[in-house]
Amino acid sequence: MKEAAMKLKMRCIVIGLAVIMTLCFLGTGLAADKTLTISSGPMGGDWYSLGGALGEMAKEVMPGTVVTVTTGGAVENLPKIHAGQADLGLSMAKLYHEALTGTESFAGRGKQENVRALAFLANIPMSFFLIKEGNPLASIEEIKAQKKKVRILTSKKGSSPALAAELMLGKYGITFEDIKTWGGSVSYVSYAEAANLIKDGHADAWIGPMVSGIVELTTTVKMKMLPISPAALDKLRDEDHYVRMTLPKDKYYFVKANTPHMAEAVILIVRKDLPENTVYALTKAILAKPERVRAIHQTYAGFDPATAWQNVGGPLHPGAEKCYKEMGFLK
């Protein structure tokens, strides 16, 4: 009888210890997920570098977790995270809103509801129309007026830069098919491929952001910028929710004066069903050392933890919201 009681007592102790260890294990919210997949951007771009930096931060607060950084894009990262194929990623505020509501870019694809925002990082200028300096083309309007043959490069198909390029030209009544009909071409390429194709004379123009690979291209090949008209910028803001901004004179050598331009709000997104304490820890790691984000690229030099909860296009993850409140940024 005593032996049976002793066995029962030991079993209760073992079960109790197991429960305590499990609660401690999960209570951190960090070791519960043994893997973390970050969907970033194309190889050679700033988003891929940013994904790597986020991965290092994640490893610090999730010891023992295998962190994988994959390529992706602002559009495709949303359904990837919604489907559980990635846990953390980069996108744009306007696309996040469209994904949640199943509208515009996500019309017919269903609502991507298993996604939440973690932070706003920066407004990134989009759709720089760069063409070789010796090209006679002087404005975007001339392409349609004269049905000019121009070989255009943009980012990977399905990426935010490619979508922005298509929408921007659309405000001039120009489609990608028109470009092809007039003898030109539109190619979806990586940033490294874009630089090489223009250097080698296989393409005339780039429409996209000034990522490091493109900045480097402009140091070896003289380029000029065809500005986006105020009327087109107004339509991009009013119809497609892009941000209107001003490029300061001499930001790049081809920006000859303060120039109106278009931008998108870059945000971090996570799975809605990612544990609250995991997202809290990730958010705190990012906000506590903002210089790590700022050092990635000049685009993120103004990253401000105090306002990172704003302008994300939709609801924050509860773990992120908790962090902003505890740090005194969100009331």
N, C-alpha and C positions, 0 to 999 in steps of 0.2 A: 504493500500500500504506500509506504514511504517512498519506495523506488519510483512508483508511478507518479506520485506527486512531484518528486524531484525532476523527473523527465518533463512533466508538464510545465514546471517552473522554468526549466532551461529553455524549453521551446518558446515560451512567452518572451524570455529575455532576448533570444535570437531574433524573433520576429520584431520585437520592439526596437532593437538595434538596427535592423534592416530598414524599418520605417523611418527612423531618425536619419540614417545615412541617405536614404532616398530623398527625404525632405531637404536635407542640407544640399544634396547634389542638385536637386531641382530648384531650390530656393535661390541659388545664385543666378539661375536663369541662363547660365553661360555654358556649362558643360552638358546641358540637356540635349543640345543639338550638336552631334559629333561632326557634322559637315556644314559648311556655309558656302554657298555659291553666289558670286558677285558677277552680275552681267553688266559689262562696261560699254565700250565703244570699239571702233575698228582699230586694228594694230597700227601703231605709228601716230595715233591721235592722243590728245590730252586726256580724253575719258579713259583710255586704257591705262595711262599712268595714274590717273586718279583712282581707278579700280584697284591698282596695286597698292597704293597708299592706304586705301580703306581696308584692304586685306591685312596689311601689317597692323593697323589699329585693332582690327577684329581679333587677331591672334593674341594681342596683349590682354584683352579682356575676356577671351574665350580660350584659355590654355588647353592644349590637347586637341583642339578642333582643327580639322583639315579644311583649309580655306582655298577655294578654287576661283580664279578670276577668268571669265570667259569673254570673248568678243560679243558685241551686240549692237544695239542702236536704240535711239530714243523711242521709236515706235515699237519695235519688236520686244524690247525689255518689259513692256507692260503686260502683254499676254503671257510671256515666259514666267513672270512672277505670279500672275493670276493663276497659272496652271501648276505652280509649285516647281517649275524647272529651274528657278533661281530664287534666292532669298532676299537679296539686296541688289539694287541697280540704279542706273542713272536714266533720267528722262527729262521731259519738259513740262512745265505747269499746264500749258494749254492741252497737251496730249493726255496728261493725267485726267483732266476734266472730261475730255472727250471719251476716254476709256471708261470712266465711271458711268457716264450717261449713255454710252453706245452710240455716239453721234459723230458726224463729220468723218475723221480718219478711221473711226471704228464703227461706222454705220454698217449694219448687216453682220457684224462680228459678235454681237452680244455684249452685254455690259461686263467689264473686267472689274469685278467687285472685290476680289481677294487682294487688293492693293491699297496701301496707305502711304502717305508722305512722311518722310523723316526730317528733311531740311531743304531750305532754299539755299543754293550756293552762289549763284551769280546770274546776271543778265549777260548772255553771250551773243555778240554780234553775228548775224547769219548772212548768207548770200552775198559775200563780196564777189562782184563780177570782175574778175581779173583777166586781162588779155594782154598778150605781148605788146610791148610799147610801140613797136613798128607797125602794128596792124592798123589799117586806116579807119576801122570802126570807131566812131566817136561817142556813140550813145546807144542805149538799149533800144530806143525807139527806131533807130536806123535798121535794126535787124528785120523788123516787120515791114517798114516802109520800102526798103530796097530788097527784101527777101534775100538777105545776105547769107552766104555760106559760112558757117562757123562750126568748128568742131569743139563741142563743149564737154567738159568733165564735171561730174559732181560725185558726191559720196555714194556709198553702197545703197542699192535699192532697198527701200523700207526704212532708211535712216531719216532722222529729222532734217539734216541738211539737204538731202535729196528732195524731200517733200517741200521744204521751204523754197528751194530753187524753182520747183515746178509752179508753186503758188505765186511766187514773185513774178515770173515771166507771164503767168496767166493774167496778171493785172494789166499787162500791155497787149493782151489778146494774142499771146504767143503760146503755143503748146509744144511739147517735145516732138510731137509728130510733125508739126510745121517745120521745125528745125531740120528734120530729116528730109522732108519734102523739098526744101530749098537747097538740098545738096550737102547739108551739114550732118552732124551726128551728135548724139548724146550718149555718153558712156558712164556707167556706174562703177567707180573704182575705189581702191583704198587710197589713203593719203600719199603713201609712198609711190604707188603706181602713178598717181596724178602728177607728182613732181617729175618723175622720170619721163612720162609721155610728153610733157610740155618741153622739158629740156631737150629731148630727142627730136622735136618737131612733129610729133604725131598728133598733137592737139593744140588748139589755139587759146582756149580759155578755161578758167576754173570758176565755178559758182559754188561757194561754200564758206565755211568758217576759216579763220586764220589760225589753224592748228600749227604746231611746231614744224611739221614737214612742209607746209605751204609757206610759212615764214622763211624757212631755209631756201626754198625754191626762189623766192623773190630777191634773195641776195646774190643768186647766180644768174638769173634771167631777169632782165628789166621788164617790169609789168606796169600797166596802168589800170586804174579802176574806173569802171563805168558806173556812175552813181545811180541810185534808185530815185525816181522822181517823187516829189512830195505827194502827188496824186496817188501814185501806186502805194506809197507808205501809208497814206490815210486808209486806203482800202484794206491793206494787210492788217492794220490795227483794228478797224471796225468790223471787217468780215471774218478775219482769221485769228484775231486775238494776239497778234504779235506786239511786242513792245516797240514803241518809237523812241529812238535815242539819237545822240549826236556823236559822231566820230570827231575827236579833237584834231585840229590841224597838226600834221607831222606825227600823228600816232604811228603811221607807216609813211615811207617816203612818197607813196603815191596818193596820200591824202593831203591835197594841196591847200585845203581850207576846212573850217568846221563844216562837217557834212552830215545831213540827216541820214539815218540808216535804220535798219530793222534788227531786232534782237529777240531772243527767247529766254525765258527763265529756266535755268538748269536746276533740277531738284534731285534729291535722293529719295528713292521709293523702296518699300519693303513689303513682304507678305503680310497681309492683315492678320493671318493666323500664326505669325511668329510670336513666341512668348513675350509678354509685356516687359519682363525684367531683362530679357535679352536685348530688346530694342532700346530700353532705357540705358543699358550699359554701353551699347554702340553709340547712341546719341551723346552720352556724356563724354565718351572718348574723343569724339569729333569736336564737341564744343569746348572741351577743356584745353585743347591744344590747337586753336584755329590756325596757327602759323604753318601747320603741316598741310592744310588745305591750300593756304595762300601761296605756298612755295611750289605748287605743282605747275602753275602757269600764271602769267600776268592777268588772265581773265578772272582768276579767283583771288586776286590781291586784296579785294575789298570785302572778302567774306567776313560777315559779322554775326557772331553767335546770338547777339541781342535781337536781331531781326530775322534770324534763320527760320523762324516758325511762320513767317508771313509769306504771302504771294506764292503758295505752293499749288494752288489750283483745286484743292479739295481737302478732305479731312486729314489730320495728322494721326499717326498710330498712337494709341493710348500710352505706350511706353515712351515715345518721343515727347508727347504732351506733358507727361509727368516730369520729365527731365527739364523741360523749359520752365515749368512752374517752380520746381525746386531751386533752379538757378536764378529765379526772380525775373525772367524775361517775359513770361506769359502770366497774366493775372487771372 
